[in-house]
Amino acid sequence: MRVCLEKATGKLIEMQSSATPGTLLRNAQSSGWQLADIEEKEVTQEEWAAIQEEWIDKPQRDEDKKRLDSRIAAEETVRSKLGFTDNEWAMLKEALQSS
């Protein structure tokens, strides 16, 4: 498994499971990256798992949580402005979801 990373941050640019050496560097360069700023290397499954967690999985979980928190806050604002009790709000949500 090969990865292309930004040297300064370790940020994942690309991963390919069966790339030949140099492929990821060429891909990154064609996307505007400077060769001096990137590195391509082969990684173990354990190294890939750590990179994937840091640059893919954790940011996705953080974004999902941010979206959920925003939706909950918006719902609470609407519920409050309408003057619904928690039970009334739950009933309305249930009715809308089942329709």
Helices and strands as residue ranges (DSSP letters): E 2-6, E 12-16, H 23-30, G 35-37, E 38-42, H 45-52, I 53-57, H 58-82, H 86-98
